[in-house]
Amino acid sequence: MTGLFAPRSIEELLSLLAGSGEHEKHFIAGGTDWLIKNRGNISEDAVLFDLSKIPELRGIENRGSYLRLGSMETMTSIHTDPEIRLHAAALCDAASSMGSVQIRNRATVGGNLANASPAADTPGALAALNASAVIFSPSGTKELSIEEVLGTCPNKNTLSDSDIIMEFRIPVRKSHVSAFKKIGSRSEVSIARINLAVSAKYEDGAFCDAMVFVGTLGTAAKRSPEAENALLMPISLRKEGFKKALCEFAGRMIPSRSTLPYKQSAIQALAEDVLEMLEARGRSLEKSGEKSHG
Ligand SMILES: Cc1cc2nc3c(=O)[nH]c(=O)nc-3n(C[C@H](O)[C@H](O)[C@H](O)COP(=O)(O)OP(=O)(O)OC[C@H]3O[C@@H](n4cnc5c(N)ncnc54)[C@H](O)[C@@H]3O)c2cc1C
């Protein structure tokens, strides 16, 4: 069995996968990464699966304790969705800052994670929001953290060639705020030189329960425990503590890279901006009587 298939359900995809045996397999979502990587490089007996016709991979839905986000949702559908805006602001920030309008209309959130580029924007936001990925394959279903999917090798995820990212589950957490920002080489169509995603619980001006992820320090979405602790500091020390912790974290992650001084200076600027975004979102959350979270 070789060629291109466009299954119309997960069931059909799983049965095609089971029948494709040892053949080289490729999933194509929006194609924005896949085409660039694979043009002219596909073996003749490869099996290609177009994921665009599978309804189970679509949809954004509030299920009470979590948001269900289909892996085939595009950056445009994500950043324009009111539930994402309300409960997962960091993901909304990340999706709206990706590429150009044309790229955002095609690029999917599943493809962005599966591609595992160190500079990818949405994996860090999903990880900071404590999201999980639900994976389907002919051998069963599993739920993994974003860090487990990314693993430790740049540009290579930990999934097998028959594993499909079906959906993401993003916890809906009371009194939590989140934010994402990146610095690229220009303002549009720019891959991140460094990106920062944070979520935390906000109460009376103080943060707790923080999750901080930094992208482009060797691999995508690296968690920084020192920056999470710094966010818990008294308000008078918080900003400088957060900047210093992120600067030290970059030094620990990429100690001998020539880009380290640039990244250390950039991460401090990002830290200030993201902290301001979190504080503003926390204040507006309290003002609105906790109608919104995330
Ligand atoms: C001009 C340009 C600008 C860009 N700017 C940015 C940017 O600012 N930030 C950023 O993060 N990225 C950027 N990208 C990269 C790219 O658009 C994203 O990584 C995109 O989200 C990939 O999604 P896709 O649907 O196009 O995936 P595809 O290209 O279709 O697939 C990518 C990989 O993921 C696998 N895959 C896709 N879906 C699944 C699934 N459901 N389950 C398992 N495996 C799957 C594919 O097999 C393939 O290996 C840019 C790309 C271009 C060309």
The ligand as an SDF file (V2000), in Angstrom:
LIG
                    3D

 53 58  0  0  0  0  0  0  0  0999 V2000
    7.0030   31.6150    6.4400 C   0  0  0  0  0  0  0  0  0  0  0  0
    6.8420   30.7780    7.6850 C   0  0  0  0  0  0  0  0  0  0  0  0
    6.7470   31.4200    8.9090 C   0  0  0  0  0  0  0  0  0  0  0  0
    6.6030   30.6710   10.0750 C   0  0  0  0  0  0  0  0  0  0  0  0
    6.5260   31.3330   11.2790 N   0  0  0  0  0  0  0  0  0  0  0  0
    6.4280   30.6140   12.4190 C   0  0  0  0  0  0  0  0  0  0  0  0
    6.3780   31.2860   13.6750 C   0  0  0  0  0  0  0  0  0  0  0  0
    6.3930   32.5180   13.7880 O   0  0  0  0  0  0  0  0  0  0  0  0
    6.3030   30.5060   14.8070 N   0  0  0  0  0  0  0  0  0  0  0  0
    6.2580   29.1360   14.7480 C   0  0  0  0  0  0  0  0  0  0  0  0
    6.1750   28.4880   15.7970 O   0  0  0  0  0  0  0  0  0  0  0  0
    6.3090   28.4820   13.5520 N   0  0  0  0  0  0  0  0  0  0  0  0
    6.3890   29.1790   12.3960 C   0  0  0  0  0  0  0  0  0  0  0  0
    6.4390   28.5150   11.1970 N   0  0  0  0  0  0  0  0  0  0  0  0
    6.4360   27.0320   11.1750 C   0  0  0  0  0  0  0  0  0  0  0  0
    5.0720   26.3490   10.8870 C   0  0  0  0  0  0  0  0  0  0  0  0
    4.1560   27.1630   10.2360 O   0  0  0  0  0  0  0  0  0  0  0  0
    4.4580   25.7380   12.1640 C   0  0  0  0  0  0  0  0  0  0  0  0
    5.3350   24.8450   12.7770 O   0  0  0  0  0  0  0  0  0  0  0  0
    3.0990   25.0400   11.8850 C   0  0  0  0  0  0  0  0  0  0  0  0
    2.3260   25.1570   13.0720 O   0  0  0  0  0  0  0  0  0  0  0  0
    3.1620   23.5790   11.4760 C   0  0  0  0  0  0  0  0  0  0  0  0
    1.8120   23.1130   11.3170 O   0  0  0  0  0  0  0  0  0  0  0  0
    1.3080   22.4680    9.9490 P   0  0  0  0  0  0  0  0  0  0  0  0
   -0.1430   22.1880   10.1420 O   0  0  0  0  0  0  0  0  0  0  0  0
    1.6750   23.2990    8.7810 O   0  0  0  0  0  0  0  0  0  0  0  0
    2.1480   21.1170   10.0060 O   0  0  0  0  0  0  0  0  0  0  0  0
    2.7100   20.2450    8.7830 P   0  0  0  0  0  0  0  0  0  0  0  0
    3.7320   21.0160    8.0320 O   0  0  0  0  0  0  0  0  0  0  0  0
    1.6200   19.6340    8.0150 O   0  0  0  0  0  0  0  0  0  0  0  0
    3.4130   19.0880    9.6390 O   0  0  0  0  0  0  0  0  0  0  0  0
    4.5730   19.3400   10.4180 C   0  0  0  0  0  0  0  0  0  0  0  0
    5.0250   18.0230   11.0400 C   0  0  0  0  0  0  0  0  0  0  0  0
    4.1000   17.5990   12.0340 O   0  0  0  0  0  0  0  0  0  0  0  0
    3.5490   16.3070   11.7270 C   0  0  0  0  0  0  0  0  0  0  0  0
    2.1360   16.3650   12.1250 N   0  0  0  0  0  0  0  0  0  0  0  0
    1.2260   17.3240   11.7680 C   0  0  0  0  0  0  0  0  0  0  0  0
    0.0570   17.1140   12.3930 N   0  0  0  0  0  0  0  0  0  0  0  0
    0.2170   16.0090   13.1510 C   0  0  0  0  0  0  0  0  0  0  0  0
   -0.6390   15.2880   14.0450 C   0  0  0  0  0  0  0  0  0  0  0  0
   -1.9190   15.6640   14.2770 N   0  0  0  0  0  0  0  0  0  0  0  0
   -0.1590   14.1870   14.6670 N   0  0  0  0  0  0  0  0  0  0  0  0
    1.1240   13.7900   14.4470 C   0  0  0  0  0  0  0  0  0  0  0  0
    1.9950   14.4280   13.6340 N   0  0  0  0  0  0  0  0  0  0  0  0
    1.5420   15.5290   12.9890 C   0  0  0  0  0  0  0  0  0  0  0  0
    3.7750   16.1230   10.2390 C   0  0  0  0  0  0  0  0  0  0  0  0
    3.8560   14.7600    9.8940 O   0  0  0  0  0  0  0  0  0  0  0  0
    5.0830   16.8780   10.0350 C   0  0  0  0  0  0  0  0  0  0  0  0
    6.1730   16.0410   10.3960 O   0  0  0  0  0  0  0  0  0  0  0  0
    6.5570   29.2450   10.0040 C   0  0  0  0  0  0  0  0  0  0  0  0
    6.6280   28.6040    8.7600 C   0  0  0  0  0  0  0  0  0  0  0  0
    6.7760   29.3490    7.6080 C   0  0  0  0  0  0  0  0  0  0  0  0
    6.8480   28.6270    6.2920 C   0  0  0  0  0  0  0  0  0  0  0  0
  1  2  1  0
  2  3  1  0
  2 52  2  0
  3  4  2  0
  4  5  1  0
  4 50  1  0
  5  6  2  0
  6  7  1  0
  6 13  1  0
  7  8  2  0
  7  9  1  0
  9 10  1  0
 10 11  2  0
 10 12  1  0
 12 13  2  0
 13 14  1  0
 14 15  1  0
 14 50  1  0
 15 16  1  0
 16 17  1  0
 16 18  1  0
 18 19  1  0
 18 20  1  0
 20 21  1  0
 20 22  1  0
 22 23  1  0
 23 24  1  0
 24 25  2  0
 24 26  1  0
 24 27  1  0
 27 28  1  0
 28 29  2  0
 28 30  1  0
 28 31  1  0
 31 32  1  0
 32 33  1  0
 33 34  1  0
 33 48  1  0
 34 35  1  0
 35 36  1  0
 35 46  1  0
 36 37  1  0
 36 45  1  0
 37 38  2  0
 38 39  1  0
 39 40  1  0
 39 45  2  0
 40 41  1  0
 40 42  2  0
 42 43  1  0
 43 44  2  0
 44 45  1  0
 46 47  1  0
 46 48  1  0
 48 49  1  0
 50 51  2  0
 51 52  1  0
 52 53  1  0
M  END
$$$$
